[in-house]
Amino acid sequence: MPVEFLGIAATADGTETTASTTAAFDRDYTLRLARAHEDHDWDRVLFAYGSGSPDPAPAAAFIASRLDRLQILLAHRPNVSYPTFAAKTFATLDRISDGRLTVHFITGGNDHEQQREGDFLTKDERYDRTREYIRIVKKAWTSREPFDHEGTHYRFHDFVSDVFPVQEPRPGVSFGGSSEAAYAAGGAEADIYCLWGEPLARTAEQIERVLEAARQAGRADAPRIQVAFRPIIAPTEELAWEKAHRTVAAIKTRREGGDLIRRGRPAGTGPENAGSQRLLEIAEAGERYDRALWTPTAAATGGAGNSNALVGTPETVAQALLDYYDLGVDILSARGYHLVDDAIDFGRYVIPIVREEVAKRDAARAAAEAAAEAERAGRAEHDRHQLIAAQA
């Protein structure tokens, strides 16, 4: 199966390790970072969502109008707009990008962050709302006839859109989470299911839960799986580990200074979402897992989002990513701590190795399938001749 690479489409240059030197939305930096991805063989970039962050939809439209190949993953929280309005926004963006849009729906795992924009539903209510929201958006994307909706969270009559996506039948739907409610919602509705990087065994368990949820929802297909990491690479293992320890020290310095509080939850509180809780649990149990997974970056941020690292040379990190590919992960998400430079280095030194190895795996698999088919055909032909001989 083909492999895809997802990067980040930040609109400012700050990260967990460095304070921003730009405005929250800097046109030149946003374009520079996106172009670094497009020029170095990344497939798509994520326009993330935060309560106080620049609106990702016009930022995505800005990039789509200036770059020709890079695909867009647009994050969206259902609490910020009505689903019929959102469906038109997404369809327009798919038109602007000529069919390069996927939408990532965020239920919201942090009450404090949700309440910043007036969302006071419980977590279970939010998941129920997200499922209803996604279904409405899908129908608005595809229905050429007016339709009504009477649901728990939304009610409207006689809606039909004038703008439809380029993609047929519709753009992709992305979803993520590590709770049972998330597995159920994403397993039922998502085309892509997103996970944060965990040890291989635990990732395999989560993948199976997503696939089981899809089966329970009656789906004949299943979501593709995406897993996210923070790669830390250098020409030698020793240099990579030195870089990793410097990275953690920088994160701790910013966190202790209070610079990272607004990026997540209030100071002194633990994570509410299952994904962050899992990251901290894994970090507490050990620092290093499998070939290259390293947890102190997650521990230093308090389990704030995509935060587990893969540390090593490009060859080591590429092989670690291939371990996840072999589990069934075909979208690999990566984001460094110096966004432009790390996107370029990852594209130059890691992506080519992974793509080459995936091509070899796919060729070997195709050859094995062809050989098996030839053997089956040979046996069938042999059986046919035996039957003819017996009847003669």
N, C-alpha and C positions, 0 to 999 in steps of 0.2 A: 504494500500500500504506500502511496506517496506520503512524504513528510512535509509539514509546513512549519514555518517559524514566525512567531508573533513577538514583536517588540513593543516599545512604549512610545506614545506620541505626546510627550510632555510639552506644555506651553511655556515653561520657565525652567531654569537650569538648576534649581535646588534639588537635593536628594537627602536621604537620611544622614549622609556624611558631610555635606557642604551646604551652607546657606545660599539662597538664591541671590544672584547679582542682577537679575532682570526683573521686569514687571511680571505680574501674574500671567498676563498674556503678552508675549513678545513675538511679534510676527516673524522677525528674522530668525530667532532661535527655533521657533516651532517648525519653520520650513527647513532650516539647516538640519535639525534632528531627523525629520521625516525623510529628507533627501539622503541622509547617511544610511538609513535603512533601505531605501529603494536602490541605492547605488551598490549595496553590498549584499544583495540576494535574499533579503528578508521578504516574506510574503505579505504580511499585514502588520499594522500597528494598532494598539489599543488607545482610544481616547477615553480616559478614565473619568469618573464622576466623584465630586466631593461637594459638600453642602456650600462651601464658600468659594469653590474653584470656578474658573471661567467655564461658560457653557460649552460642553464638548461638541455639540452638533454644528454650530457655525465654525468652530475650529476645524472640525473634520471637513466641512465644505470648503474651507480655505485651502486645505492641503489637497483635497480631491481635484480642485480646479487648477492646481499647479503641478501635480505629478500624474503620470500616466499609467503606472502599473501597480503601485502599492495599494493593497486592499485595506479596508477600514473596519475596525471593530469598535462600535460606538456603545459606550456604557450608558444605561438609562435606568432611573428609578421611577417606578410607576406612580409614586406619590406626587411627582412634580408636574404632571400634566394629564389631561383626560386621554384615554386610549385612542379615541378617534382623531384627536389633534396630533398625538404622537405618531399615529400611523401615516398621516399626511406628511409630517416632518421627515420620517424615515423614507417614505417613497420619493419625496423630492430629493433627498440626499442620494438615494440610489440612482436617480436620474442624473444628478450632477456628477456623480462618480462613474457613470456608465456601467452600473451593475457591480460595484465593488464593495457593497455594504453588507455587514453582519451586525446584528444588534444584540448586545449583552444586557440582559435584564437583571437588575440588582434588587433583591427583596429587601436587603438591609438587615445586618446582624447586630446593630448597635443602637439601642433605644435613644441614647443621647444624640448621636449623629442624625438619626431620623427626625427627632423632635426639633432640631435646628431649623427644619423647613416645614414644621407644622404637622408632622406625621406621628400621631399618638396611638396607633394601632398596636396590638400585641404582636409578637413574632409570628404566632400561628395565624393570626388574622392577616398579617402582611403576606405570608405565603399563599393564603387563599386568594387574596387580592391579586397577587402576581399571576397566578394561573388563569384567573378570569381575564386579566389585562392582556396576557399573551394571546389568548384565544380570540379576543376582540380584534387585536391588531392583525393577526393572521387573516381573519375574515375580511377586515377592511382592505387589506392588501389584495385580496383575490375576488371579492364579490363585485360584480358589475351591476347588481340589482340592489335597490335600497333594502335595508334590513333593520329589524328592531332587536333590542336586547333588554332583558329583564333579569338582572343578576343580583347577587348579594351586595356588590360594591358599585355597580354601574347600571344606569338605566337610560335608554334613549330610544327614539322612534325614527324610522325612515331615513337612516343615514346611508349615503353612498359617496365615495370619494371621487373626485375628478382626476386625481393623480395616482398612477399605479407604478410600481417598481419596474425597472428594466428586467430584473431577474424573474424567470419563470420556474415554478409558480409564484415564488416570493423570495425575499432575502432570508438568510439563515438566522436562526434564533440560538443564542448562546446563553448559558445559565451555569451557575456554580454554587457550591456549598458542601458542607460535610455533615449536615444533620439528616435525620431520617425524613424530615419534612422537605429538605432540599432534594434529596434523592428522589422522593416521590414526585415532586413538581417538575424537576428537570428531566427525570426519566420519562415522564409523560409528554413533555412539551418541547424539549430542547433538541436541536440538531447537533450542538456541540456542548459537551459537559466539561466544565473547568474545575480543576483541582490545584491546590498548592502543593509544591514538592514535598513529599514525605519519603521515608524509606520504601524500598521496592515492595516489600511484603505488605505494608499497610496501603500502599497505592493499589496493589492488586486487589486487596479487600474492598477498597472504595469503588474500583471499577466494577467489580462483581455486584455491588449493591446498586449501582446505577443501572447496570444491564438488567438486573432482576426487577427493578422498578419499571423499566421500559416494558418488560414482559408482562408484569402485573397490570400495566396500563393497556395491554392488548396490542402493542405495537409489533409490526412485522419486522421493522428495522430497529436500529439502536443508535443512540447519540455517538458521535465521534468523541474521543477523549483528548483533552488538553491538560497539560501539567506545566506549572510555572516554577522557575528557579531564578536565583541571583548568581550568575556565573562570576567567578573570580579567577582569571587566567593570567599566566605569565610564561616566559620561555622555559623555565625549569620548575620542578616541583618545589624546590626550596624558595624560589622567588615568589611563587604563587602563595605559599603559606605565610611568608612574611607580609605579603600584600593583604591576605585575609585578616591577619591579626591587626594590622594598621586600620583596616576597614572597621572592625569591631570597636577598636579604641575610639575612632572618630564618631561612630554612632553613639557610644556611651557618653562622650563629651557633649554632644548636642542634646541628648536626652536629659542628662544631669543639669544642663543649663536651661531646661524648659522649652527648648526650641521645637520639640516634636510633639508637644501635648495636643495641639489642635489638629495634628494629622490623624489622631485616633480618638481616644476617649479621655475623660478627665483624669488628672493625676491621681494616683492612689487607688484606681479601680482596675479590676481584672477584666479580661475580655468576656463578652456575652456570647459571641458566636462560636459555634462548634469548631470551625476551622482553626481559629487562633488558639483555642483551648488545646486542640490536638497538637499544634506546633510547639506549644510550651511543654506539654506532656512529653513529647518526643525529645525536646532539648534537655529536659530534666533527667531523662533516662540515659542520655549519652550525647557526646559531641559529634562523633563520626559514625557514619553508616555506609554500608555498601562500598562502592568504588570511590565516591568523591563527595557524598552529601555531608554537609557541615552545618550544625544547628546554632552555634553562638550568635550568628547574625539575627536569627529569629528571636533568641532569648534577649538580646540587647534591645530589640524594638518592642518587646512585650508581645511577640506574636502578631505584629501588625502587618497583616496581609502577606503577599508573596515575599518571604524573607529568608527561607532556607537557601544556603549557598551550595554551589558545586565548585570545588576548589581543585586546581591542578593545571597542568599544561593543556594546551588545546586538544592534544590527543587523549589525555585522561578524561577531560570534560566531555569530549565527543563520545567516547566509549560509554561514559556514564549515561548520557542521553540515549544512546542506542539500547542500553539496558531497559529504559522505560519504553522505547519504541517496541521492543520485543514483548512487552506486557500488553501492547495494543494501543499505546499512546501515539497518535499520528500528528498532533499539533504540539510543538514544543515552544513554550513561552520563556523568554529570557530578558532580563533587564539588569544592567550593571549599576554602578554607583557614580560613574562619570559618564553620563548618558551618551553623548556623541562619540567620544573616543572608544567607549566599550562597545557600542553598536558596530563601529567600524571594525574593531579587532575581532569581535565574535563573528562578524560576517566574513572577514578575511581568513580566519584561522580555524574556526570550529564548524561553521555551516558546510564548507566544502567536504570535510571529512565525513560528516553525518550523511550528506546527500549521496556521496560515493558509496558508502557502506550500505545504505538503504537500497540503492540501485542494484548492488550485488545480491542482497537478500531477495529482492523482488525477482531478479533474473533467475536465481537458484530455485525459488518457489515456483516460478512459471515453468522452468525446465522439469522440475519434479512432477508438477501437475500434468504436463504434456506426456511425460514418460508413463505416468499412471494411466492416462487416458489411452495411450497407445497399447499398453498391456491389456486393458479391459477390452479394447477393440479386437486385439489378437485372440484373446480367449473366446470372445463371442464368435469370431470367424471360425476358430477351431471347432467350437461346439456345433456350428451350423454344418460344417463339412461332415462331422461325425453323424449328425442326424440324417443328412442326405445319404450317407453310406449305409446307415442302418435301414433306411427305407428302400434301398435299391434291391 
